[in-house]
Amino acid sequence: MARLYAPETGRSDAVMFWTTLTLLCLGMLAVYSSSAYLGAIRFGGSATFLEKQLLRAGIGLMALLFASRWDYRRWQALAVPLWTVSLGLLLMLVIFKKMAGGGMGEADMLNAHQVRGAWRWMHIGFVTLQPTEIAKVLTVMALASFLGRDEGAPRNWQPTLRVVSVVIVTVGLILMQPNFSSGTALLAVGGMMLLISGLPWQLMAGGAVLAPLAIFALLRGHGHHMERLKNYLALLRGDHVDMHGLNWQLGQSLVALGSGGLFGRGLGKSMQKFLFLPDPHTDFIFSIWGEEMGFIGAVALMLILALLLWRGFRTAMRAGDAFGFYLAAGLTLQLAVYAGVNIAVTTGFFPTTGLPLPFISFGGSSLVMNLFTVGILLNISRRARSNAA
């Protein structure tokens, strides 16, 4: 029988591990500082959100430990079945949404609930899951499985359509929630993975044209998202924009970052977290961090994130097999896209979306899956070091 765990002949990337723990600790500081007032007035305890985040971090670290010890090559056989399960979870959310639209009240929705018109969370027992966060990792795993299996074989349309279908089906179900930010992010990650695999340029060019058109067509059916996009384009053109309307969140984010100056107000001394900036502990936590720690602190956080991404791409380049390469590259690209988009949104370089900042934003499924991702990268790095030896 094959061994369950990777042999102890190599060492994991210590820099990646300690960088992740550093980000996790900084995230705890940021979550507590940004959510203390909100927790006190809503739940009667300033540490309410921190306590939840600590619990989730504990679960995530166990997931990291497991993934770092489990031979990553075993995921190749499990990738497609696990991805199929994640599709089932996404489909259940779509069904719940349709049932609610047909007259079923949220009080009767025992297994799912919506926030701001989007069905993204599911309750299983005492656990609340966000299927999209699970699906995004398993989709990358499925793509890596297919691409690694076809590596070195002549490219033809059958395997090409197979890997493209993985992306289209998953993104389609995510967009139906609707969750345009996560769907677009996964589409970008999948597109980059297909690009580095050397798929036919004709298909890549067609996808680059059709994908934005399809997303824009879907946006037109959702007035709130479309108005948000129009306001952002008006902002880019320099037109008069009502910063008290749909751009209120962006305006308060820029106020937070601007008031931080070079060295910041000091940890815990943010003013925008006092109900001026919506979602200060989730999507816009970087704004609070920049306000309290200043330009220097914001740049330092971005450099630490960049260090983690560099170690991830380094792991991909040193992987001993095609599956390991695509898996490490895809997972690292996913972290990069989420971090890049989140920071771009808070600084006004991208339309407002709902993507969390990896390891920093408050969240359950996202934090656990990000730590699980790092665990897989650590295992690939161990095997790569072992092979190099």
C-alpha positions in Angstrom: 0.0 0.0 0.0 1.2 3.5 -0.9 2.2 5.7 2.0 -0.4 8.2 3.2 2.1 11.0 4.0 5.0 12.4 2.1 8.3 10.9 3.2 10.5 12.9 5.6 13.4 13.3 3.1 12.9 17.0 2.5 11.9 20.2 4.3 9.0 22.5 3.6 9.7 26.1 2.7 10.3 27.7 6.1 10.1 31.2 4.7 6.6 30.5 3.3 5.5 29.0 6.6 6.7 31.9 8.8 5.4 34.5 6.3 2.0 32.9 6.5 2.0 32.9 10.3 3.1 36.6 10.3 0.2 37.5 8.0 -2.1 35.5 10.3 -1.0 37.4 13.4 -1.2 40.7 11.6 -4.7 39.7 10.5 -5.8 39.1 14.1 -4.6 42.6 15.0 -6.4 44.1 12.1 -9.6 42.2 12.8 -9.7 43.2 16.4 -8.9 46.8 15.8 -11.4 47.2 12.9 -14.2 45.3 14.6 -14.0 46.1 18.3 -16.5 49.0 18.1 -18.9 47.1 15.8 -18.7 44.0 18.1 -19.4 46.1 21.2 -22.5 47.8 19.9 -24.0 44.8 18.1 -23.0 41.9 20.3 -22.0 43.5 23.5 -18.4 42.4 23.3 -15.4 44.2 21.6 -13.6 40.8 21.1 -16.6 39.0 19.5 -15.1 39.0 16.0 -11.6 38.3 17.2 -12.8 35.2 19.1 -14.5 33.8 16.0 -11.5 34.5 13.9 -9.2 32.8 16.4 -11.4 29.7 16.3 -11.4 29.7 12.5 -7.6 30.2 12.5 -7.3 27.1 14.7 -9.3 25.0 12.2 -7.3 26.5 9.3 -4.0 25.7 10.9 -5.1 22.1 11.3 -6.0 22.1 7.7 -2.6 23.5 6.9 -0.9 20.8 8.9 -2.9 18.1 7.3 -2.3 19.4 3.7 1.5 19.9 4.4 1.8 16.3 5.5 -0.4 14.7 2.8 1.4 13.8 -0.4 0.1 16.4 -2.8 0.2 13.8 -5.7 -2.7 12.0 -4.1 -4.9 15.0 -4.8 -4.6 14.4 -8.6 -6.9 11.3 -8.4 -9.3 13.1 -5.9 -9.4 16.4 -7.7 -12.3 15.8 -10.1 -14.6 14.0 -7.6 -14.0 16.7 -5.0 -14.6 19.4 -7.6 -17.9 17.7 -8.5 -18.9 17.8 -4.8 -18.2 21.6 -4.8 -20.4 22.0 -7.8 -23.2 20.3 -5.9 -22.8 22.8 -3.1 -22.9 25.7 -5.5 -26.0 24.2 -7.2 -27.8 23.9 -3.9 -27.3 27.7 -3.3 -28.8 28.4 -6.7 -31.7 26.1 -5.9 -32.3 27.9 -2.6 -32.2 31.2 -4.4 -34.9 30.0 -6.9 -37.0 28.7 -4.0 -36.8 32.0 -2.2 -37.8 33.8 -5.4 -40.8 31.6 -5.6 -42.1 32.7 -2.3 -40.2 30.8 0.3 -39.2 33.1 3.1 -35.7 33.4 4.5 -37.0 32.1 7.8 -37.8 28.8 6.1 -34.3 28.7 4.5 -32.7 26.5 7.1 -29.7 25.6 5.0 -28.8 28.9 3.4 -29.1 32.7 3.7 -28.6 35.7 1.7 -26.7 39.0 2.2 -27.4 42.0 0.0 -29.3 39.9 -2.4 -26.7 37.2 -2.9 -27.0 33.6 -1.7 -23.4 32.7 -0.7 -23.6 30.9 2.7 -24.8 27.5 3.7 -25.5 26.0 7.1 -24.5 22.4 7.8 -25.2 21.5 11.4 -23.3 24.1 13.5 -21.0 25.0 10.6 -21.5 27.8 8.2 -19.8 27.4 4.8 -19.2 29.6 1.8 -19.2 27.1 -1.0 -17.5 29.5 -3.4 -14.4 29.6 -1.2 -14.3 25.8 -1.3 -15.0 25.6 -5.0 -12.3 28.1 -6.0 -9.6 25.9 -4.6 -11.1 22.6 -5.9 -11.5 24.1 -9.3 -7.8 25.0 -9.4 -7.0 21.4 -8.3 -9.2 19.9 -11.0 -7.6 22.1 -13.7 -4.1 21.1 -12.4 -5.2 17.5 -12.6 -6.3 17.8 -16.2 -3.4 20.0 -17.4 -0.8 17.8 -15.6 -2.3 14.7 -17.2 -2.1 16.2 -20.7 1.3 17.7 -20.2 3.6 16.8 -23.1 0.8 15.4 -25.3 -0.2 17.1 -28.5 -2.8 19.8 -27.9 -6.2 19.1 -29.6 -9.7 20.4 -29.1 -11.0 17.6 -26.9 -8.7 18.1 -23.8 -8.9 21.9 -24.4 -12.7 21.9 -24.2 -12.5 19.7 -21.1 -10.4 22.1 -19.1 -12.3 25.1 -20.4 -15.5 23.5 -19.3 -14.3 23.2 -15.7 -13.9 26.9 -15.5 -17.1 27.8 -17.3 -19.3 25.5 -15.3 -17.9 26.7 -12.0 -17.9 30.4 -12.8 -21.4 30.1 -14.2 -22.8 28.7 -10.9 -21.0 31.3 -8.9 -22.4 34.1 -11.1 -25.9 32.8 -10.6 -25.7 33.5 -6.8 -25.0 36.3 -7.9 -21.3 36.7 -6.9 -19.6 38.6 -9.7 -16.4 39.4 -7.8 -15.6 35.8 -7.0 -16.8 34.5 -10.4 -14.6 37.1 -12.2 -11.6 36.3 -10.0 -11.9 32.6 -10.7 -12.3 33.2 -14.4 -9.0 35.2 -14.3 -7.2 32.5 -12.4 -8.5 29.8 -14.7 -7.6 31.9 -17.8 -4.0 32.4 -16.6 -3.6 28.7 -15.8 -4.8 27.8 -19.3 -2.5 30.5 -20.8 0.7 29.1 -19.1 -0.4 25.6 -20.2 0.0 26.6 -23.8 -3.5 26.1 -25.0 -4.4 27.2 -28.6 -4.1 30.9 -28.9 -7.3 31.1 -31.0 -9.3 29.8 -28.0 -7.5 32.1 -25.6 -8.1 35.1 -27.8 -11.8 34.2 -28.2 -12.2 33.8 -24.5 -10.6 37.1 -23.8 -13.2 38.8 -25.9 -16.3 36.8 -25.0 -15.8 36.5 -21.2 -16.0 40.3 -20.5 -19.0 40.6 -22.9 -20.8 37.8 -21.1 -20.1 39.2 -17.6 -21.3 42.7 -18.8 -24.5 41.1 -20.2 -25.1 39.5 -16.8 -24.4 42.8 -15.0 -27.1 44.5 -17.0 -29.7 42.3 -15.3 -28.5 43.4 -11.8 -29.2 47.1 -11.5 -27.2 47.7 -8.3 -24.0 46.2 -9.8 -24.5 48.0 -13.0 -25.0 51.4 -11.3 -21.9 50.7 -9.2 -19.9 50.1 -12.4 -21.3 53.3 -14.0 -20.3 55.3 -11.0 -16.8 53.9 -11.1 -16.4 54.7 -14.8 -17.6 58.2 -14.1 -15.0 58.5 -11.3 -12.3 57.5 -13.8 -13.5 60.1 -16.3 -13.3 62.8 -13.7 -17.1 63.5 -13.9 -19.0 64.6 -10.9 -19.6 61.6 -8.6 -22.0 61.5 -5.7 -19.7 60.2 -2.9 -22.7 59.9 -0.6 -24.4 57.4 -2.9 -23.0 54.2 -4.3 -19.4 55.6 -4.0 -19.8 56.2 -0.3 -17.8 53.1 0.6 -15.0 54.1 -1.7 -15.0 57.6 -0.5 -14.7 56.6 3.1 -12.0 54.1 2.2 -9.9 56.9 0.6 -10.6 59.2 3.6 -9.2 56.4 5.8 -6.1 55.8 3.8 -5.5 59.6 3.3 -5.9 60.4 7.0 -3.3 57.7 7.9 -0.5 59.8 6.4 3.0 58.4 6.4 3.0 56.7 9.8 -0.7 56.3 10.6 -2.9 57.3 13.5 -1.7 54.3 15.6 -3.0 50.8 16.1 -6.6 50.9 17.4 -7.0 54.7 16.7 -8.9 54.6 13.4 -11.9 56.9 13.1 -13.5 55.4 10.0 -14.3 52.2 11.8 -16.9 54.0 13.9 -19.6 53.1 11.4 -18.3 55.5 8.7 -16.7 52.8 6.5 -19.0 49.8 5.8 -17.4 46.3 6.1 -14.3 47.7 8.0 -13.3 44.2 9.2 -13.9 42.3 5.9 -13.6 43.7 2.4 -12.2 47.1 3.5 -9.9 46.0 6.3 -6.9 47.3 4.3 -8.3 50.8 4.5 -8.4 50.6 8.3 -4.9 49.1 8.4 -3.6 52.0 6.2 -5.4 54.6 8.4 -3.8 53.2 11.6 -0.4 52.1 10.3 0.0 54.7 7.6 1.7 54.5 4.2 4.7 52.7 5.7 2.5 50.0 7.3 0.4 49.5 4.2 3.5 49.0 2.1 5.0 46.7 4.6 1.8 44.5 4.5 1.9 44.4 0.7 5.6 43.4 0.8 4.8 40.5 3.2 2.1 39.4 0.9 4.4 39.7 -2.1 7.0 37.6 -0.2 4.4 34.8 0.2 3.4 35.0 -3.4 7.1 34.8 -4.5 7.6 31.7 -2.5 4.5 30.2 -4.0 5.7 30.8 -7.6 9.1 29.6 -6.6 7.6 26.4 -5.4 5.8 26.0 -8.7 8.9 26.4 -10.7 10.7 23.8 -8.6 7.9 21.3 -8.6 9.0 17.8 -9.6 6.0 17.1 -11.9 3.5 18.8 -14.1 0.6 18.4 -11.7 2.7 20.0 -8.9 3.6 22.9 -11.1 0.1 23.7 -12.2 -1.3 23.2 -8.7 1.2 25.4 -7.1 1.0 28.1 -9.8 -2.8 28.1 -9.8 -3.1 28.3 -6.0 -0.6 31.1 -5.8 -2.3 33.0 -8.7 -5.5 32.7 -6.7 -4.0 34.3 -3.7 -2.4 37.0 -5.9 -5.7 37.8 -7.6 -7.6 38.1 -4.4 -5.0 40.3 -2.7 -4.4 42.4 -5.8 -8.1 43.1 -6.4 -8.9 43.8 -2.7 -6.1 46.4 -2.4 -7.0 47.8 -5.8 -10.7 48.2 -4.7 -9.8 50.0 -1.4 -7.5 52.4 -3.2 -10.0 53.2 -6.0 -8.2 51.5 -8.8 -10.9 48.9 -9.3 -14.7 48.9 -9.0 -16.0 48.0 -5.5 -16.3 44.2 -5.1 -16.6 41.8 -2.2 -13.3 39.9 -2.3 -11.5 39.5 1.1 -7.8 40.2 1.7 -6.2 36.8 2.2 -5.2 36.1 5.8 -6.2 39.6 6.9 -9.9 40.0 6.4 -12.4 38.5 8.8 -14.0 35.3 7.4 -14.4 31.6 8.0 -14.3 29.6 4.8 -11.9 32.0 3.1 -9.3 31.8 6.0 -9.5 28.1 6.3 -9.2 27.5 2.6 -6.3 29.9 2.3 -4.4 28.1 5.1 -5.2 24.8 3.4 -3.8 26.3 0.2 -0.5 27.1 2.0 -0.4 23.6 3.4 -0.5 22.2 -0.1 2.2 24.6 -1.3 4.4 23.5 1.7 4.0 19.9 0.7 4.9 20.6 -2.9 8.0 22.5 -1.7 9.0 19.6 0.5 8.7 17.1 -2.4 10.6 19.5 -4.7 13.4 19.9 -2.2 13.5 16.1 -1.8 13.7 15.6 -5.6 16.4 18.2 -5.9 18.4 16.4 -3.3 
